């Protein structure tokens, strides 16, 4: 037998919680001293306590937990429920991390207002280039939607190029288009510059047309932190009387394993109104 304090410690719950469970008939003590009123529990009751806590963490009310336990739910069924809940929580955690990253990017953009130099913007002609590419649709042009799409595309593309014996490819060049669905989704093109004559099964190889006049700026760091850089470029375009005529391209000049060391040139086609 365990005192209520010892049982609470082994079950990693509070004494107050055990008293409440006793009061509502969810987990009765194995024995109550008739004179002192002290509650005592057995080690076997830890199994029921574990089920109570697990079902509660799944989102069931204590009343629902009592009804479920009354049906004597099996360990296998409970394990399946817990695994499903675990997957849901992991998804929610990833979504929360993505939202936190978005908030951080917006904060950095606000903090950088008026501090980033537009002298870093260079207007130049971008030549046509031969690329091998794979493409897929992202839900939006935001980094939180682009990153989960473009990363696997590049992994697959590089794998196919290497398997085909293509060497010396790169640097990477990504460009974007409206997906045409009317919902803000974007067609992501993940490309690698390749030499003439390159052919790989399942990979589109073509010449990407040049840009007659592009405003360019170099971004240093992770692409998840690109917002202040592209907004600085947008301010330069507006201030100097230009209009943007397309999504910006991204030329990946340096891509070390540590993403904070990335160097990317942003190339945005511009025109005079």
C-alpha atoms as an extended CHARMM CRD file, in Angstrom:
* protein
*
       273  EXT
         1         1  UNK       CA              0.0000000000        0.0000000000        0.0000000000  PROA      1               0.0000000000
         2         2  UNK       CA              1.0830000000        3.5610000000       -0.7000000000  PROA      2               0.0000000000
         3         3  UNK       CA             -0.0360000000        6.6750000000        1.1250000000  PROA      3               0.0000000000
         4         4  UNK       CA             -1.7020000000        9.2500000000       -1.0690000000  PROA      4               0.0000000000
         5         5  UNK       CA              1.5120000000       11.2910000000       -1.0340000000  PROA      5               0.0000000000
         6         6  UNK       CA              3.6780000000        8.3870000000       -2.1420000000  PROA      6               0.0000000000
         7         7  UNK       CA              1.1640000000        7.3640000000       -4.8040000000  PROA      7               0.0000000000
         8         8  UNK       CA              1.0410000000       10.9340000000       -6.1200000000  PROA      8               0.0000000000
         9         9  UNK       CA              4.8290000000       10.9940000000       -6.3240000000  PROA      9               0.0000000000
        10        10  UNK       CA              5.0210000000        7.7140000000       -8.2220000000  PROA      10              0.0000000000
        11        11  UNK       CA              2.2160000000        8.7660000000      -10.5360000000  PROA      11              0.0000000000
        12        12  UNK       CA              3.6770000000       12.2810000000      -10.9930000000  PROA      12              0.0000000000
        13        13  UNK       CA              0.4110000000       13.9770000000      -10.1310000000  PROA      13              0.0000000000
        14        14  UNK       CA             -0.6760000000       16.1700000000       -7.2360000000  PROA      14              0.0000000000
        15        15  UNK       CA             -2.3510000000       14.9820000000       -4.0390000000  PROA      15              0.0000000000
        16        16  UNK       CA             -5.0800000000       17.5060000000       -4.7430000000  PROA      16              0.0000000000
        17        17  UNK       CA             -5.7360000000       15.8520000000       -8.1070000000  PROA      17              0.0000000000
        18        18  UNK       CA             -6.0110000000       12.4030000000       -6.5170000000  PROA      18              0.0000000000
        19        19  UNK       CA             -8.4960000000       13.7290000000       -3.9800000000  PROA      19              0.0000000000
        20        20  UNK       CA            -10.5470000000       15.2000000000       -6.8080000000  PROA      20              0.0000000000
        21        21  UNK       CA            -10.5020000000       11.9170000000       -8.7350000000  PROA      21              0.0000000000
        22        22  UNK       CA            -11.6640000000       10.1510000000       -5.5920000000  PROA      22              0.0000000000
        23        23  UNK       CA            -14.4260000000       12.6780000000       -5.0740000000  PROA      23              0.0000000000
        24        24  UNK       CA            -15.8770000000       12.1720000000       -8.5680000000  PROA      24              0.0000000000
        25        25  UNK       CA            -15.4440000000        8.3960000000       -8.4560000000  PROA      25              0.0000000000
        26        26  UNK       CA            -12.8010000000        8.2840000000      -11.1820000000  PROA      26              0.0000000000
        27        27  UNK       CA            -10.0370000000        6.7190000000       -9.0860000000  PROA      27              0.0000000000
        28        28  UNK       CA            -11.0160000000        5.4560000000       -5.6790000000  PROA      28              0.0000000000
        29        29  UNK       CA             -8.3310000000        4.5660000000       -3.0760000000  PROA      29              0.0000000000
        30        30  UNK       CA             -7.8180000000        0.8630000000       -2.4910000000  PROA      30              0.0000000000
        31        31  UNK       CA             -8.3450000000        1.4810000000        1.2010000000  PROA      31              0.0000000000
        32        32  UNK       CA             -9.4550000000        4.3520000000        3.4390000000  PROA      32              0.0000000000
        33        33  UNK       CA             -8.6150000000        4.1700000000        7.1320000000  PROA      33              0.0000000000
        34        34  UNK       CA            -11.9790000000        4.3710000000        8.9670000000  PROA      34              0.0000000000
        35        35  UNK       CA            -10.4810000000        6.2890000000       11.8800000000  PROA      35              0.0000000000
        36        36  UNK       CA             -8.0350000000        8.7260000000       10.2730000000  PROA      36              0.0000000000
        37        37  UNK       CA             -9.6140000000        8.9840000000        6.8180000000  PROA      37              0.0000000000
        38        38  UNK       CA             -6.1870000000        8.4860000000        5.2500000000  PROA      38              0.0000000000
        39        39  UNK       CA             -6.2690000000        7.1760000000        1.6690000000  PROA      39              0.0000000000
        40        40  UNK       CA             -4.0900000000        4.2810000000        0.5490000000  PROA      40              0.0000000000
        41        41  UNK       CA             -3.4040000000        3.0380000000       -2.9860000000  PROA      41              0.0000000000
        42        42  UNK       CA             -1.8290000000       -0.0510000000       -4.5470000000  PROA      42              0.0000000000
        43        43  UNK       CA              0.8100000000       -0.1810000000       -7.2950000000  PROA      43              0.0000000000
        44        44  UNK       CA             -1.7330000000       -1.8330000000       -9.5980000000  PROA      44              0.0000000000
        45        45  UNK       CA             -3.7850000000        1.3830000000       -9.5290000000  PROA      45              0.0000000000
        46        46  UNK       CA             -1.0220000000        3.2260000000      -11.3830000000  PROA      46              0.0000000000
        47        47  UNK       CA             -2.3260000000        1.5790000000      -14.5720000000  PROA      47              0.0000000000
        48        48  UNK       CA             -5.7230000000        3.2410000000      -14.1550000000  PROA      48              0.0000000000
        49        49  UNK       CA             -4.0950000000        6.5560000000      -13.2340000000  PROA      49              0.0000000000
        50        50  UNK       CA             -1.9920000000        6.4130000000      -16.3950000000  PROA      50              0.0000000000
        51        51  UNK       CA             -5.1390000000        5.8980000000      -18.4730000000  PROA      51              0.0000000000
        52        52  UNK       CA             -6.9320000000        8.7670000000      -16.7680000000  PROA      52              0.0000000000
        53        53  UNK       CA             -4.0820000000       11.1760000000      -17.4310000000  PROA      53              0.0000000000
        54        54  UNK       CA             -3.5530000000        9.9340000000      -21.0030000000  PROA      54              0.0000000000
        55        55  UNK       CA             -7.2340000000       10.3210000000      -21.9200000000  PROA      55              0.0000000000
        56        56  UNK       CA             -7.3490000000       13.7250000000      -20.2510000000  PROA      56              0.0000000000
        57        57  UNK       CA             -4.3480000000       14.8030000000      -22.3460000000  PROA      57              0.0000000000
        58        58  UNK       CA             -6.2030000000       13.5980000000      -25.4350000000  PROA      58              0.0000000000
        59        59  UNK       CA             -8.7780000000       16.2860000000      -24.7100000000  PROA      59              0.0000000000
        60        60  UNK       CA            -11.5310000000       14.2400000000      -23.0930000000  PROA      60              0.0000000000
        61        61  UNK       CA            -13.4460000000       15.6610000000      -20.1400000000  PROA      61              0.0000000000
        62        62  UNK       CA            -13.1900000000       13.7740000000      -16.8570000000  PROA      62              0.0000000000
        63        63  UNK       CA            -16.7800000000       12.6690000000      -17.3160000000  PROA      63              0.0000000000
        64        64  UNK       CA            -15.8980000000       11.2280000000      -20.7110000000  PROA      64              0.0000000000
        65        65  UNK       CA            -12.7800000000        9.6080000000      -19.2570000000  PROA      65              0.0000000000
        66        66  UNK       CA            -14.9280000000        7.8240000000      -16.6800000000  PROA      66              0.0000000000
        67        67  UNK       CA            -17.2770000000        6.5570000000      -19.3810000000  PROA      67              0.0000000000
        68        68  UNK       CA            -14.3880000000        5.3130000000      -21.5410000000  PROA      68              0.0000000000
        69        69  UNK       CA            -12.7090000000        3.5310000000      -18.6440000000  PROA      69              0.0000000000
        70        70  UNK       CA            -16.0560000000        2.0230000000      -17.7490000000  PROA      70              0.0000000000
        71        71  UNK       CA            -15.9550000000        0.2950000000      -21.1390000000  PROA      71              0.0000000000
        72        72  UNK       CA            -12.5480000000       -1.1110000000      -20.1460000000  PROA      72              0.0000000000
        73        73  UNK       CA            -10.5370000000        0.3190000000      -23.0510000000  PROA      73              0.0000000000
        74        74  UNK       CA             -7.6350000000       -1.9440000000      -23.9850000000  PROA      74              0.0000000000
        75        75  UNK       CA             -3.9770000000       -0.9650000000      -23.9160000000  PROA      75              0.0000000000
        76        76  UNK       CA             -3.6740000000       -1.3830000000      -27.7030000000  PROA      76              0.0000000000
        77        77  UNK       CA             -6.6210000000        0.9170000000      -28.4250000000  PROA      77              0.0000000000
        78        78  UNK       CA             -5.3620000000        3.5050000000      -25.9720000000  PROA      78              0.0000000000
        79        79  UNK       CA             -1.8930000000        3.3000000000      -27.5240000000  PROA      79              0.0000000000
        80        80  UNK       CA             -3.3900000000        4.0520000000      -30.9320000000  PROA      80              0.0000000000
        81        81  UNK       CA             -5.3150000000        7.0320000000      -29.5600000000  PROA      81              0.0000000000
        82        82  UNK       CA             -2.1930000000        8.3800000000      -27.9170000000  PROA      82              0.0000000000
        83        83  UNK       CA             -0.1460000000        8.0110000000      -31.0850000000  PROA      83              0.0000000000
        84        84  UNK       CA             -2.7840000000        9.8950000000      -33.0420000000  PROA      84              0.0000000000
        85        85  UNK       CA             -2.8020000000       12.6590000000      -30.4470000000  PROA      85              0.0000000000
        86        86  UNK       CA              0.9920000000       12.7380000000      -30.4710000000  PROA      86              0.0000000000
        87        87  UNK       CA              0.9720000000       13.2750000000      -34.2360000000  PROA      87              0.0000000000
        88        88  UNK       CA             -1.5970000000       16.0660000000      -33.8800000000  PROA      88              0.0000000000
        89        89  UNK       CA              0.4760000000       17.8010000000      -31.2090000000  PROA      89              0.0000000000
        90        90  UNK       CA              3.6580000000       17.4970000000      -33.2840000000  PROA      90              0.0000000000
        91        91  UNK       CA              1.8630000000       19.0730000000      -36.2460000000  PROA      91              0.0000000000
        92        92  UNK       CA              0.5580000000       21.8830000000      -34.0420000000  PROA      92              0.0000000000
        93        93  UNK       CA              4.0640000000       22.4140000000      -32.6780000000  PROA      93              0.0000000000
        94        94  UNK       CA              5.5410000000       22.6930000000      -36.1740000000  PROA      94              0.0000000000
        95        95  UNK       CA              2.8080000000       25.1530000000      -37.1500000000  PROA      95              0.0000000000
        96        96  UNK       CA              3.5050000000       27.1940000000      -34.0140000000  PROA      96              0.0000000000
        97        97  UNK       CA              7.2200000000       27.2440000000      -34.8230000000  PROA      97              0.0000000000
        98        98  UNK       CA              6.4380000000       28.4020000000      -38.3590000000  PROA      98              0.0000000000
        99        99  UNK       CA              4.2130000000       31.2070000000      -37.0420000000  PROA      99              0.0000000000
       100       100  UNK       CA              6.9360000000       32.1840000000      -34.5730000000  PROA      100             0.0000000000
       101       101  UNK       CA              9.4500000000       32.3580000000      -37.4350000000  PROA      101             0.0000000000
       102       102  UNK       CA              7.0470000000       34.5610000000      -39.4130000000  PROA      102             0.0000000000
       103       103  UNK       CA              6.6160000000       36.9070000000      -36.4540000000  PROA      103             0.0000000000
       104       104  UNK       CA             10.3900000000       37.0650000000      -36.0610000000  PROA      104             0.0000000000
       105       105  UNK       CA             10.8530000000       37.8900000000      -39.7510000000  PROA      105             0.0000000000
       106       106  UNK       CA              8.2580000000       40.6740000000      -39.5710000000  PROA      106             0.0000000000
       107       107  UNK       CA              9.8880000000       42.0450000000      -36.4400000000  PROA      107             0.0000000000
       108       108  UNK       CA             13.3010000000       42.1190000000      -38.1150000000  PROA      108             0.0000000000
       109       109  UNK       CA             11.7530000000       43.8620000000      -41.1200000000  PROA      109             0.0000000000
       110       110  UNK       CA             10.2380000000       46.5290000000      -38.8620000000  PROA      110             0.0000000000
       111       111  UNK       CA             13.4820000000       46.9600000000      -36.9460000000  PROA      111             0.0000000000
       112       112  UNK       CA             15.4560000000       47.3700000000      -40.1850000000  PROA      112             0.0000000000
       113       113  UNK       CA             13.1940000000       50.0990000000      -41.6050000000  PROA      113             0.0000000000
       114       114  UNK       CA             15.2940000000       53.1120000000      -42.4630000000  PROA      114             0.0000000000
       115       115  UNK       CA             18.5470000000       51.3500000000      -41.5920000000  PROA      115             0.0000000000
       116       116  UNK       CA             19.2340000000       49.2260000000      -44.6940000000  PROA      116             0.0000000000
       117       117  UNK       CA             21.0880000000       51.0500000000      -47.4410000000  PROA      117             0.0000000000
       118       118  UNK       CA             19.5030000000       51.1600000000      -50.8920000000  PROA      118             0.0000000000
       119       119  UNK       CA             23.0090000000       51.7070000000      -52.2520000000  PROA      119             0.0000000000
       120       120  UNK       CA             23.2960000000       47.9230000000      -52.1640000000  PROA      120             0.0000000000
       121       121  UNK       CA             20.8600000000       47.7110000000      -55.0950000000  PROA      121             0.0000000000
       122       122  UNK       CA             22.4520000000       47.2490000000      -58.5250000000  PROA      122             0.0000000000
       123       123  UNK       CA             20.5690000000       47.5250000000      -61.8320000000  PROA      123             0.0000000000
       124       124  UNK       CA             21.8990000000       45.1940000000      -64.5120000000  PROA      124             0.0000000000
       125       125  UNK       CA             21.0440000000       42.9200000000      -67.4090000000  PROA      125             0.0000000000
       126       126  UNK       CA             20.6450000000       39.2430000000      -66.5450000000  PROA      126             0.0000000000
       127       127  UNK       CA             21.7910000000       36.8820000000      -69.3090000000  PROA      127             0.0000000000
       128       128  UNK       CA             19.8540000000       33.8010000000      -70.4030000000  PROA      128             0.0000000000
       129       129  UNK       CA             20.9970000000       30.6160000000      -68.7120000000  PROA      129             0.0000000000
       130       130  UNK       CA             20.5090000000       26.8930000000      -69.3220000000  PROA      130             0.0000000000
       131       131  UNK       CA             19.0060000000       25.1370000000      -66.3270000000  PROA      131             0.0000000000
       132       132  UNK       CA             17.7720000000       21.7190000000      -65.2980000000  PROA      132             0.0000000000
       133       133  UNK       CA             14.7100000000       22.0520000000      -63.0960000000  PROA      133             0.0000000000
       134       134  UNK       CA             11.9350000000       20.4050000000      -61.1590000000  PROA      134             0.0000000000
       135       135  UNK       CA              8.7950000000       22.2560000000      -60.1090000000  PROA      135             0.0000000000
       136       136  UNK       CA              5.9310000000       22.0100000000      -57.6080000000  PROA      136             0.0000000000
       137       137  UNK       CA              3.1840000000       24.1880000000      -56.1710000000  PROA      137             0.0000000000
       138       138  UNK       CA              3.4690000000       26.0800000000      -52.8600000000  PROA      138             0.0000000000
       139       139  UNK       CA              0.4320000000       27.4880000000      -51.0360000000  PROA      139             0.0000000000
       140       140  UNK       CA              1.8430000000       31.0370000000      -51.0520000000  PROA      140             0.0000000000
       141       141  UNK       CA              4.9830000000       33.0580000000      -51.7150000000  PROA      141             0.0000000000
       142       142  UNK       CA              5.7680000000       33.2520000000      -47.9920000000  PROA      142             0.0000000000
       143       143  UNK       CA              8.9700000000       31.5530000000      -46.7830000000  PROA      143             0.0000000000
       144       144  UNK       CA              6.8940000000       29.2880000000      -44.5000000000  PROA      144             0.0000000000
       145       145  UNK       CA              5.2130000000       27.8120000000      -47.5990000000  PROA      145             0.0000000000
       146       146  UNK       CA              8.1250000000       28.0270000000      -50.0460000000  PROA      146             0.0000000000
       147       147  UNK       CA             10.8000000000       26.3770000000      -47.8580000000  PROA      147             0.0000000000
       148       148  UNK       CA              9.0150000000       23.0020000000      -47.3790000000  PROA      148             0.0000000000
       149       149  UNK       CA              8.5390000000       22.7850000000      -51.1500000000  PROA      149             0.0000000000
       150       150  UNK       CA             11.8030000000       24.0860000000      -52.6030000000  PROA      150             0.0000000000
       151       151  UNK       CA             14.0920000000       22.1420000000      -50.2530000000  PROA      151             0.0000000000
       152       152  UNK       CA             12.8360000000       18.6770000000      -51.3120000000  PROA      152             0.0000000000
       153       153  UNK       CA             12.8130000000       19.8090000000      -54.9590000000  PROA      153             0.0000000000
       154       154  UNK       CA             16.5100000000       20.6250000000      -54.8150000000  PROA      154             0.0000000000
       155       155  UNK       CA             17.2940000000       17.3890000000      -52.9880000000  PROA      155             0.0000000000
       156       156  UNK       CA             15.5030000000       15.4180000000      -55.7000000000  PROA      156             0.0000000000
       157       157  UNK       CA             17.0240000000       17.4640000000      -58.5260000000  PROA      157             0.0000000000
       158       158  UNK       CA             20.6070000000       17.1190000000      -57.3220000000  PROA      158             0.0000000000
       159       159  UNK       CA             20.0820000000       13.4160000000      -56.7330000000  PROA      159             0.0000000000
       160       160  UNK       CA             18.8490000000       12.9020000000      -60.2850000000  PROA      160             0.0000000000
       161       161  UNK       CA             21.6700000000       14.9330000000      -61.8070000000  PROA      161             0.0000000000
       162       162  UNK       CA             24.2870000000       12.9750000000      -59.8700000000  PROA      162             0.0000000000
       163       163  UNK       CA             22.6580000000        9.6350000000      -60.7300000000  PROA      163             0.0000000000
       164       164  UNK       CA             22.7620000000       10.6240000000      -64.4020000000  PROA      164             0.0000000000
       165       165  UNK       CA             26.4730000000       11.3640000000      -64.1370000000  PROA      165             0.0000000000
       166       166  UNK       CA             26.0760000000       15.1100000000      -64.6160000000  PROA      166             0.0000000000
       167       167  UNK       CA             28.9860000000       16.9810000000      -63.0420000000  PROA      167             0.0000000000
       168       168  UNK       CA             29.8400000000       20.6190000000      -62.5650000000  PROA      168             0.0000000000
       169       169  UNK       CA             26.2470000000       21.7770000000      -62.3100000000  PROA      169             0.0000000000
       170       170  UNK       CA             25.2700000000       24.8760000000      -60.3760000000  PROA      170             0.0000000000
       171       171  UNK       CA             24.8050000000       27.4140000000      -58.9900000000  PROA      171             0.0000000000
       172       172  UNK       CA             21.1600000000       26.9960000000      -58.1340000000  PROA      172             0.0000000000
       173       173  UNK       CA             18.5920000000       29.3830000000      -59.5370000000  PROA      173             0.0000000000
       174       174  UNK       CA             14.9500000000       29.4800000000      -58.4520000000  PROA      174             0.0000000000
       175       175  UNK       CA             12.1150000000       31.3470000000      -60.1110000000  PROA      175             0.0000000000
       176       176  UNK       CA              8.4030000000       31.5800000000      -59.4810000000  PROA      176             0.0000000000
       177       177  UNK       CA              5.0610000000       31.9670000000      -61.2570000000  PROA      177             0.0000000000
       178       178  UNK       CA              1.4170000000       32.2240000000      -60.2490000000  PROA      178             0.0000000000
       179       179  UNK       CA              0.0130000000       28.7070000000      -60.1380000000  PROA      179             0.0000000000
       180       180  UNK       CA             -3.1300000000       29.9040000000      -61.9070000000  PROA      180             0.0000000000
       181       181  UNK       CA             -5.5150000000       28.5980000000      -59.2660000000  PROA      181             0.0000000000
       182       182  UNK       CA             -6.7290000000       31.9850000000      -58.0830000000  PROA      182             0.0000000000
       183       183  UNK       CA             -5.8430000000       31.2180000000      -54.4620000000  PROA      183             0.0000000000
       184       184  UNK       CA             -2.4130000000       32.8430000000      -54.2060000000  PROA      184             0.0000000000
       185       185  UNK       CA             -0.5630000000       29.5840000000      -54.7500000000  PROA      185             0.0000000000
       186       186  UNK       CA              2.7890000000       29.7290000000      -56.5120000000  PROA      186             0.0000000000
       187       187  UNK       CA              4.5510000000       27.4280000000      -58.9600000000  PROA      187             0.0000000000
       188       188  UNK       CA              8.0680000000       26.9330000000      -57.6260000000  PROA      188             0.0000000000
       189       189  UNK       CA             10.8450000000       26.1920000000      -60.1330000000  PROA      189             0.0000000000
       190       190  UNK       CA             14.0120000000       24.7980000000      -58.5150000000  PROA      190             0.0000000000
       191       191  UNK       CA             16.8060000000       24.9080000000      -61.0680000000  PROA      191             0.0000000000
       192       192  UNK       CA             20.4970000000       24.2090000000      -61.4380000000  PROA      192             0.0000000000
       193       193  UNK       CA             22.6140000000       25.7550000000      -64.1870000000  PROA      193             0.0000000000
       194       194  UNK       CA             23.9480000000       23.0530000000      -66.5070000000  PROA      194             0.0000000000
       195       195  UNK       CA             26.0430000000       22.8480000000      -69.6420000000  PROA      195             0.0000000000
       196       196  UNK       CA             24.6910000000       22.4970000000      -73.1560000000  PROA      196             0.0000000000
       197       197  UNK       CA             23.7700000000       18.9470000000      -74.0880000000  PROA      197             0.0000000000
       198       198  UNK       CA             22.6760000000       17.9770000000      -70.5730000000  PROA      198             0.0000000000
       199       199  UNK       CA             19.7270000000       15.5830000000      -70.5730000000  PROA      199             0.0000000000
       200       200  UNK       CA             18.2450000000       13.8150000000      -67.5600000000  PROA      200             0.0000000000
       201       201  UNK       CA             15.1310000000       11.6470000000      -67.5880000000  PROA      201             0.0000000000
       202       202  UNK       CA             12.2540000000       13.2800000000      -65.7000000000  PROA      202             0.0000000000
       203       203  UNK       CA             14.0420000000       16.6330000000      -65.4590000000  PROA      203             0.0000000000
       204       204  UNK       CA             13.1710000000       19.6610000000      -67.5950000000  PROA      204             0.0000000000
       205       205  UNK       CA             16.2910000000       21.1270000000      -69.2130000000  PROA      205             0.0000000000
       206       206  UNK       CA             15.8060000000       24.4300000000      -71.0180000000  PROA      206             0.0000000000
       207       207  UNK       CA             17.1600000000       27.9280000000      -71.5060000000  PROA      207             0.0000000000
       208       208  UNK       CA             15.6700000000       30.3820000000      -69.0270000000  PROA      208             0.0000000000
       209       209  UNK       CA             15.3070000000       33.7360000000      -70.7990000000  PROA      209             0.0000000000
       210       210  UNK       CA             17.3880000000       36.6320000000      -69.5290000000  PROA      210             0.0000000000
       211       211  UNK       CA             16.0700000000       39.8330000000      -67.9500000000  PROA      211             0.0000000000
       212       212  UNK       CA             16.6770000000       43.0310000000      -69.8840000000  PROA      212             0.0000000000
       213       213  UNK       CA             16.7100000000       45.1820000000      -66.7660000000  PROA      213             0.0000000000
       214       214  UNK       CA             16.7390000000       43.8360000000      -63.2150000000  PROA      214             0.0000000000
       215       215  UNK       CA             17.1510000000       45.4250000000      -59.7990000000  PROA      215             0.0000000000
       216       216  UNK       CA             19.4070000000       43.1210000000      -57.8110000000  PROA      216             0.0000000000
       217       217  UNK       CA             20.4800000000       42.9140000000      -54.2010000000  PROA      217             0.0000000000
       218       218  UNK       CA             22.5790000000       40.3850000000      -52.2950000000  PROA      218             0.0000000000
       219       219  UNK       CA             21.0110000000       38.6870000000      -49.2730000000  PROA      219             0.0000000000
       220       220  UNK       CA             23.3100000000       37.1400000000      -46.6870000000  PROA      220             0.0000000000
       221       221  UNK       CA             21.8290000000       34.5280000000      -44.3720000000  PROA      221             0.0000000000
       222       222  UNK       CA             18.9790000000       32.0330000000      -44.3030000000  PROA      222             0.0000000000
       223       223  UNK       CA             16.2060000000       32.4540000000      -46.8460000000  PROA      223             0.0000000000
       224       224  UNK       CA             13.7870000000       32.3430000000      -43.9100000000  PROA      224             0.0000000000
       225       225  UNK       CA             15.1670000000       35.7890000000      -42.9890000000  PROA      225             0.0000000000
       226       226  UNK       CA             14.8820000000       37.3170000000      -46.4530000000  PROA      226             0.0000000000
       227       227  UNK       CA             11.9170000000       39.6240000000      -45.7600000000  PROA      227             0.0000000000
       228       228  UNK       CA             13.9220000000       42.7650000000      -44.7830000000  PROA      228             0.0000000000
       229       229  UNK       CA             16.1180000000       42.3700000000      -47.8730000000  PROA      229             0.0000000000
       230       230  UNK       CA             13.2820000000       42.0210000000      -50.3800000000  PROA      230             0.0000000000
       231       231  UNK       CA             11.3640000000       44.8750000000      -48.7820000000  PROA      231             0.0000000000
       232       232  UNK       CA             14.4590000000       47.0570000000      -49.0200000000  PROA      232             0.0000000000
       233       233  UNK       CA             14.6180000000       46.1700000000      -52.7130000000  PROA      233             0.0000000000
       234       234  UNK       CA             10.9170000000       46.9980000000      -53.1080000000  PROA      234             0.0000000000
       235       235  UNK       CA             11.4510000000       50.4220000000      -51.5120000000  PROA      235             0.0000000000
       236       236  UNK       CA             14.3120000000       51.1140000000      -53.9180000000  PROA      236             0.0000000000
       237       237  UNK       CA             12.1440000000       50.1370000000      -56.9070000000  PROA      237             0.0000000000
       238       238  UNK       CA              9.3220000000       52.4310000000      -55.8060000000  PROA      238             0.0000000000
       239       239  UNK       CA             11.5630000000       55.3440000000      -54.8390000000  PROA      239             0.0000000000
       240       240  UNK       CA             13.3730000000       55.2920000000      -58.1890000000  PROA      240             0.0000000000
       241       241  UNK       CA             10.2600000000       55.3100000000      -60.3260000000  PROA      241             0.0000000000
       242       242  UNK       CA             10.2880000000       51.6870000000      -61.4580000000  PROA      242             0.0000000000
       243       243  UNK       CA              7.6500000000       48.9870000000      -61.3780000000  PROA      243             0.0000000000
       244       244  UNK       CA              8.2070000000       45.3090000000      -60.6590000000  PROA      244             0.0000000000
       245       245  UNK       CA              7.1840000000       43.1730000000      -63.6140000000  PROA      245             0.0000000000
       246       246  UNK       CA              7.5370000000       39.6560000000      -62.1860000000  PROA      246             0.0000000000
       247       247  UNK       CA              8.4190000000       37.5410000000      -59.1890000000  PROA      247             0.0000000000
       248       248  UNK       CA             12.0650000000       37.9080000000      -58.1990000000  PROA      248             0.0000000000
       249       249  UNK       CA             14.5370000000       35.1820000000      -59.0660000000  PROA      249             0.0000000000
       250       250  UNK       CA             16.9900000000       33.7810000000      -56.5300000000  PROA      250             0.0000000000
       251       251  UNK       CA             20.5410000000       32.9720000000      -57.5670000000  PROA      251             0.0000000000
       252       252  UNK       CA             22.2170000000       30.9100000000      -54.8400000000  PROA      252             0.0000000000
       253       253  UNK       CA             25.8560000000       31.9890000000      -54.8750000000  PROA      253             0.0000000000
       254       254  UNK       CA             27.0060000000       30.2250000000      -51.7000000000  PROA      254             0.0000000000
       255       255  UNK       CA             25.0710000000       27.5120000000      -49.8640000000  PROA      255             0.0000000000
       256       256  UNK       CA             27.0610000000       26.0850000000      -46.9420000000  PROA      256             0.0000000000
       257       257  UNK       CA             25.4400000000       23.6160000000      -44.5650000000  PROA      257             0.0000000000
       258       258  UNK       CA             24.9930000000       26.4210000000      -42.0360000000  PROA      258             0.0000000000
       259       259  UNK       CA             22.1960000000       28.4350000000      -43.6130000000  PROA      259             0.0000000000
       260       260  UNK       CA             23.3050000000       31.6030000000      -41.8160000000  PROA      260             0.0000000000
       261       261  UNK       CA             26.2570000000       31.6230000000      -44.2190000000  PROA      261             0.0000000000
       262       262  UNK       CA             24.1740000000       31.5350000000      -47.4050000000  PROA      262             0.0000000000
       263       263  UNK       CA             24.7350000000       34.2380000000      -50.0380000000  PROA      263             0.0000000000
       264       264  UNK       CA             21.8580000000       34.7740000000      -52.4850000000  PROA      264             0.0000000000
       265       265  UNK       CA             21.3780000000       37.3680000000      -55.2040000000  PROA      265             0.0000000000
       266       266  UNK       CA             17.7840000000       38.5140000000      -55.6080000000  PROA      266             0.0000000000
       267       267  UNK       CA             16.9840000000       39.5190000000      -59.1930000000  PROA      267             0.0000000000
       268       268  UNK       CA             13.7480000000       41.3870000000      -59.8580000000  PROA      268             0.0000000000
       269       269  UNK       CA             12.6900000000       42.4120000000      -63.3470000000  PROA      269             0.0000000000
       270       270  UNK       CA             11.7730000000       46.1160000000      -63.4980000000  PROA      270             0.0000000000
       271       271  UNK       CA             10.1600000000       48.4520000000      -66.0240000000  PROA      271             0.0000000000
       272       272  UNK       CA              9.3380000000       52.1300000000      -66.2660000000  PROA      272             0.0000000000
       273       273  UNK       CA              5.6010000000       52.9030000000      -65.9980000000  PROA      273             0.0000000000
